[in-house]
Amino acid sequence: MPKDDINYKFTENGIVYDFYDVFVPAENFRQPTLFVWGRNVLGQLGVNEGNVNKLTPVTTFAGGTTWKSVAGGWNHTAAIKTDGTLWVWGYNDFGQLGTNGGGSKSTPVTTFAGGNNWKSVAGGWGTTAAIKTDGTLWLWGSGGLLGDNTTTTRNIPVTTFAGGTNWKSVSIGFQTAAIKTDGSLWVWGLNDKGQLGTNDTTVRRTPVTTFAGGTDWKQVSCGAEYTAAIKTDGSLWTWGANDYGQLGINESGNATNRTTPVTTFAGGNDWKSVAAKQNSLAAIKTDGSLWTWGRNNSGQLGINNTDQKNTPVTTFAGGTNWKSAAGGVAHVVAIKTDGTLWVWGTNSSGNLGIDNTSQRNVPVTTFAGGNNWKSVATGELNTLAIKYSPDP
């Protein structure tokens, strides 16, 4: 690599080294910056401007190059910095910011719990959940989704009724699902469409395992009234509402809901990750191909039309270099292995970041462009993404 490509220096044990004295990966010189765009009527972009949508990516009012991860709720946002602190902003009608009261916040603030040991965070409808480095799971916001055996709204973080220090990951829709380090999958919350997978439609206020059970669950993602999860063997399972074919089991019309996990019509054991949106999904296989299915009224499947799909199909863009994907109410954002960021679907609030509000039925890049995008998340009609700065 030519020396002029990166001319940074770094210090170790009091000694200043030039990049070429000791090889250090370029990532060590690039800092993670948080960019936001789209709907902002409730302060969910954190740019200290009320009711002003952003049609192109901008940084939050807090700025900085120390953002590690970000999650979007329905109308609020939560993000973790590299120092382990947790920051929240946006709508706070159910206490989902965890600030012990007060109204919505248009700039990032820390939760009432504070601390610098937050590991991961997830947002849902009026609810936030986060896991600490000690493996404890904390939730706050709308009652009934917190797993604390009550329907009480909480405006400060509380632990679930199950407790424990072995929580690995968590996802929230109108229900909550979480995986423990032993591979077991636990669910709680609303269950009117069978989204808990417990072979019934009974609401659960404390964590229970799905009907499928097992200790081989790898990843879980909650849609509005359905759930999708991948096992360690690479198989993909779905359950709950199926009115838009979001379970991917080849049923159309008034499709049947499923109260227990079923595999998609595509089957296979080569699924790597899945992102459940309101009524459609995006999933990536181990070969890097991206597949979508479910509702498509706003082009959110990226297949160059608005036809509903009841089984997985590839996007119009195709390719085998997709790295990660996230979805809002009717738009999708995905990152390729080359670091480029692609968007498609509804754009009514500028949530695609393409400097207009025109819907896109096929993947396009954002106005910001670049090949240094690290991770992406979505709210209802807004997008949140972390990119490295400067460019690689």
C-alpha positions as a printed Julia matrix, in Angstrom:
392×3 Matrix{Float64}:
   0.0     0.0    0.0
   1.42    3.46  -0.88
   2.37    5.42   2.19
   0.12    8.35   1.24
  -3.0     6.14   1.46
  -2.94    6.35   5.27
  -0.52    8.69   6.99
  -1.61    8.27  10.59
   0.62    7.56  13.56
  -0.2     5.67  16.71
   1.26    5.38  20.19
   1.95    2.2   22.12
   3.8     1.99  25.45
   4.78    5.62  25.1
   6.42    5.11  21.7
   5.07    6.87  18.6
   5.02    4.6   15.56
   4.48    5.44  11.93
   1.97    3.19  10.12
   4.81    1.5    8.26
   6.85    0.76  11.35
   4.31   -1.85  12.46
   1.38   -3.02  10.35
  -1.98   -2.17  11.9
  -5.33   -2.88  10.18
  -6.87    0.19   8.59
  -9.97   -0.25  10.78
  -7.89    0.85  13.76
  -7.51    4.29  12.18
 -11.12    4.71  11.1
 -13.63    5.94  13.65
 -17.33    4.95  13.73
 -19.69    7.89  13.08
 -23.47    7.64  13.42
 -25.61    8.95  10.56
 -29.4     9.31  10.62
 -32.09   10.24   8.1
 -35.82   10.05   7.44
 -38.76   10.77   9.71
 -38.07   13.09  12.63
 -41.46   14.33  13.82
 -40.81   12.9   17.3
 -37.1    13.6   17.59
 -36.06   10.07  16.62
 -33.09   11.34  14.61
 -31.56   13.12  17.59
 -30.62   16.21  15.57
 -32.25   18.73  17.94
 -34.81   19.76  15.33
 -38.46   18.95  15.86
 -40.74   17.98  12.97
 -37.99   18.34  10.36
 -37.38   15.18   8.31
 -33.97   14.62   6.77
 -33.79   13.43   3.18
 -30.04   12.73   3.28
 -27.79   11.28   5.99
 -26.77   13.67   8.79
 -25.02   13.17  12.12
 -26.87   13.38  15.42
 -26.68   16.48  17.62
 -24.29   14.52  19.87
 -21.93   13.88  16.97
 -18.71   12.05  17.79
 -16.83    9.13  16.31
 -17.34    6.65  19.14
 -20.57    4.89  18.2
 -20.5     1.1   18.4
 -24.07   -0.03  17.63
 -27.53    1.43  17.09
 -31.14    0.19  17.22
 -34.38    1.77  16.08
 -37.7     1.47  17.87
 -41.06    2.51  16.47
 -40.34    6.21  17.04
 -37.28    6.2   19.25
 -33.61    5.31  18.97
 -31.02    3.72  21.25
 -27.29    3.45  20.65
 -24.18    2.25  22.44
 -20.82    4.0   22.33
 -17.43    2.32  22.31
 -17.04    3.24  26.0
 -20.07    1.07  26.83
 -22.49    3.9   27.6
 -26.09    3.7   26.34
 -27.8     6.7   24.76
 -31.47    7.17  23.86
 -33.62    9.77  22.09
 -36.99   10.25  20.4
 -40.54    9.51  21.54
 -41.02    8.69  25.21
 -44.75    8.14  25.64
 -44.27    4.73  27.29
 -41.01    5.49  29.05
 -39.05    3.72  26.3
 -36.13    6.08  26.8
 -35.66    4.84  30.35
 -35.05    8.34  31.68
 -37.33    8.05  34.73
 -39.93   10.4   33.32
 -39.93   13.47  31.17
 -41.02   13.91  27.61
 -39.52   13.07  24.28
 -35.87   13.91  23.61
 -34.6    15.37  20.35
 -30.96   14.89  21.37
 -29.21   11.81  22.81
 -29.32   11.36  26.6
 -28.25    8.49  28.82
 -30.77    6.2   30.52
 -31.55    6.44  34.21
 -29.55    3.25  34.73
 -26.36    4.83  33.36
 -23.21    2.72  33.47
 -20.59    1.82  30.89
 -21.21   -1.9   30.62
 -23.87   -2.07  27.9
 -23.2    -4.67  25.23
 -26.18   -4.69  22.84
 -29.56   -2.97  22.44
 -32.87   -3.52  20.61
 -35.91   -1.33  20.05
 -39.55   -2.19  19.49
 -43.01   -0.71  19.77
 -42.74    1.61  22.79
 -40.08   -0.63  24.31
 -36.32   -0.92  24.62
 -34.23   -3.93  25.68
 -30.52   -4.12  26.29
 -27.97   -6.66  27.46
 -25.02   -5.77  29.68
 -21.56   -7.25  29.52
 -22.39   -9.33  32.6
 -25.12  -11.12  30.62
 -28.09   -9.53  32.38
 -31.11   -8.47  30.31
 -32.84   -5.15  30.99
 -36.09   -3.82  29.53
 -38.15   -0.66  29.83
 -41.17    0.99  28.24
 -44.57   -0.45  27.38
 -46.04   -2.82  29.99
 -46.62   -6.43  29.06
 -43.54   -6.67  26.83
 -41.01   -6.45  29.65
 -41.31   -9.99  30.97
 -41.57   -8.79  34.57
 -44.88  -10.58  35.26
 -46.87   -7.33  35.14
 -48.52   -5.03  32.61
 -46.94   -1.99  34.26
 -45.18    0.56  32.09
 -41.6     1.14  33.25
 -39.63    4.31  32.62
 -36.41    2.93  34.06
 -34.67   -0.36  33.13
 -35.83   -3.51  34.96
 -34.79   -7.14  34.66
 -37.15   -9.85  33.44
 -38.93  -12.18  35.83
 -36.55  -14.89  34.65
 -33.44  -12.93  35.66
 -30.12  -14.65  34.98
 -26.73  -13.64  33.62
 -26.72  -15.72  30.45
 -28.62  -13.63  27.91
 -27.0   -13.43  24.48
 -29.36  -11.49  22.17
 -32.83   -9.92  22.16
 -35.39   -8.64  19.63
 -38.71   -6.78  20.05
 -41.84   -6.38  17.93
 -45.28   -6.54  19.56
 -43.62   -9.42  21.4
 -40.16  -10.0   22.81
 -37.8   -12.87  22.01
 -34.36  -13.53  23.45
 -31.69  -16.2   23.16
 -29.54  -17.36  26.06
 -25.91  -18.42  25.83
 -27.03  -22.05  26.11
 -28.92  -21.67  22.8
 -32.41  -21.74  24.29
 -35.03  -19.32  22.9
 -37.41  -17.47  25.2
 -40.5   -15.46  24.27
 -43.07  -13.25  25.97
 -45.63  -10.51  25.31
 -48.6   -10.36  22.94
 -49.6   -13.62  21.27
 -52.88  -13.01  19.43
 -51.44  -14.3   16.13
 -49.31  -17.03  17.68
 -46.15  -14.93  17.47
 -44.75  -16.56  20.6
 -44.75  -20.0   18.98
 -46.24  -21.62  22.07
 -48.97  -23.59  20.24
 -51.67  -21.25  21.54
 -52.62  -17.56  21.51
 -52.24  -16.95  25.23
 -50.43  -13.77  26.29
 -47.26  -14.39  28.32
 -45.99  -11.86  30.85
 -42.87  -13.84  31.74
 -40.36  -15.63  29.51
 -41.32  -19.1   28.23
 -39.77  -21.33  25.6
 -41.37  -21.89  22.21
 -43.22  -25.09  21.39
 -40.19  -26.17  19.38
 -37.86  -25.87  22.39
 -34.25  -26.91  21.92
 -30.88  -25.35  22.64
 -29.79  -24.76  19.07
 -31.12  -21.28  18.35
 -28.63  -18.86  16.82
 -30.52  -15.66  15.92
 -34.04  -14.29  16.35
 -35.89  -11.32  14.85
 -39.37  -10.07  15.74
 -41.76   -8.57  13.2
 -44.98   -6.81  14.13
 -46.97   -9.98  14.9
 -44.68  -12.76  13.8
 -41.21  -14.07  14.61
 -38.35  -15.52  12.59
 -35.32  -17.38  13.89
 -32.31  -19.29  12.61
 -30.9   -22.41  14.25
 -27.24  -23.33  14.52
 -27.73  -25.84  11.69
 -28.63  -22.96   9.35
 -32.36  -23.72   9.09
 -34.83  -20.81   9.15
 -38.05  -20.97  11.13
 -41.06  -18.63  11.21
 -44.3   -18.39  13.18
 -47.19  -16.04  13.97
 -49.15  -13.84  11.54
 -49.15  -14.85   7.89
 -51.67  -12.46   6.33
 -49.1   -11.11   3.87
 -47.17  -14.32   3.31
 -44.46  -13.19   5.72
 -43.9   -16.73   6.97
 -42.71  -17.74   3.51
 -44.65  -20.99   3.45
 -46.34  -20.57   0.04
 -49.83  -19.59   1.18
 -51.74  -16.68  -0.38
 -54.93  -14.79   0.35
 -56.16  -15.19   3.9
 -53.16  -17.27   4.82
 -53.16  -19.32   7.99
 -51.27  -18.08  11.02
 -48.89  -20.51  12.68
 -48.72  -20.87  16.45
 -45.65  -23.11  16.3
 -42.38  -22.7   14.35
 -42.37  -23.91  10.74
 -39.68  -23.82   8.06
 -40.05  -21.59   5.0
 -40.98  -23.0    1.6
 -37.37  -22.46   0.52
 -36.07  -24.71   3.29
 -32.36  -25.37   3.37
 -29.71  -25.09   6.05
 -27.73  -22.24   4.58
 -29.39  -19.24   6.22
 -26.98  -16.8    7.87
 -29.13  -13.93   9.18
 -32.73  -12.71   9.08
 -34.38   -9.32   9.59
 -38.12   -9.29  10.25
 -39.94   -6.07   9.39
 -43.56   -5.11   9.91
 -45.03   -7.56   7.39
 -42.07   -8.72   5.3
 -38.61  -10.19   5.77
 -35.11   -9.97   4.38
 -32.66  -12.82   4.94
 -29.1   -13.52   3.84
 -27.72  -16.95   3.03
 -24.2   -18.17   3.69
 -23.39  -17.68   0.0
 -24.08  -13.94   0.4
 -27.36  -13.91  -1.54
 -30.22  -11.76  -0.24
 -33.81  -13.04  -0.16
 -37.06  -11.21   0.6
 -40.73  -12.13   0.96
 -44.06  -10.97   2.38
 -45.89   -7.7    1.84
 -44.66   -5.56  -1.04
 -47.11   -2.66  -1.32
 -44.27   -0.12  -1.24
 -41.63   -2.06  -3.14
 -39.97   -3.2    0.08
 -39.01   -6.56  -1.45
 -36.79   -4.82  -4.0
 -38.02   -6.94  -6.92
 -38.97   -4.11  -9.3
 -42.71   -4.46  -8.7
 -45.22   -4.34  -5.83
 -46.42   -7.95  -5.95
 -46.69   -9.84  -2.66
 -44.45  -12.89  -2.37
 -45.35  -15.85  -0.18
 -42.01  -17.59  -0.67
 -38.45  -16.21  -0.61
 -37.22  -14.49  -3.79
 -34.01  -12.64  -4.58
 -33.96   -8.88  -5.01
 -33.71   -7.24  -8.42
 -30.09   -6.36  -7.59
 -29.13  -10.03  -7.07
 -25.51  -10.74  -6.21
 -23.74  -12.82  -3.6
 -22.05  -10.04  -1.66
 -24.68   -9.0    0.88
 -23.45   -8.65   4.46
 -26.38   -7.41   6.59
 -29.92   -6.05   6.27
 -32.52   -4.21   8.35
 -36.1    -3.15   7.67
 -38.6    -0.51   8.77
 -42.36   -0.46   8.31
 -41.99   -0.74   4.53
 -38.39   -0.07   3.56
 -35.16   -2.07   3.63
 -31.55   -1.04   4.06
 -28.67   -3.44   3.41
 -24.88   -3.37   3.37
 -22.71   -5.27   0.92
 -19.34   -6.82   1.71
 -17.69   -3.95  -0.19
 -19.08   -1.54   2.41
 -21.69    0.1    0.16
 -25.16    0.84   1.55
 -28.31    0.12  -0.46
 -31.93    1.17   0.18
 -35.37    0.47  -1.29
 -39.08    0.6   -0.51
 -41.24    3.43   0.77
 -39.6     6.83   0.99
 -42.42    9.03   2.23
 -40.29   10.6    4.96
 -36.97   10.54   3.17
 -36.07    7.31   4.92
 -34.06    6.08   1.91
 -31.66    9.02   2.18
 -31.69    9.75  -1.55
 -32.55   13.48  -1.29
 -36.18   13.05  -2.36
 -39.33   11.2   -1.28
 -39.8     8.93  -4.3
 -40.45    5.23  -3.7
 -37.85    2.79  -4.98
 -38.78   -0.76  -6.02
 -35.17   -1.81  -6.59
 -32.05   -1.24  -4.46
 -30.28    2.12  -4.88
 -27.44    3.74  -2.97
 -28.01    6.63  -0.56
 -27.16   10.23  -1.38
 -24.11    9.9    0.91
 -22.65    6.99  -1.07
 -19.31    5.63   0.1
 -17.94    2.17   0.8
 -17.3     2.52   4.51
 -20.65    1.56   6.05
 -20.32   -0.67   9.1
 -23.85   -1.42  10.37
 -27.44   -0.33   9.83
 -30.74   -0.22  11.72
 -34.21    1.19  11.07
 -37.1     2.78  12.87
 -40.63    3.02  11.51
 -39.76    5.49   8.73
 -36.2     6.44   9.52
 -32.78    4.89   9.05
 -29.72    4.8   11.31
 -26.31    3.67  10.17
 -22.74    3.69  11.41
 -19.91    4.32   8.98
 -16.17    4.57   9.35
 -14.48    7.91   8.99
 -12.31    8.74   7.19
 -12.92    6.64   4.08
 -10.83    3.45   3.79
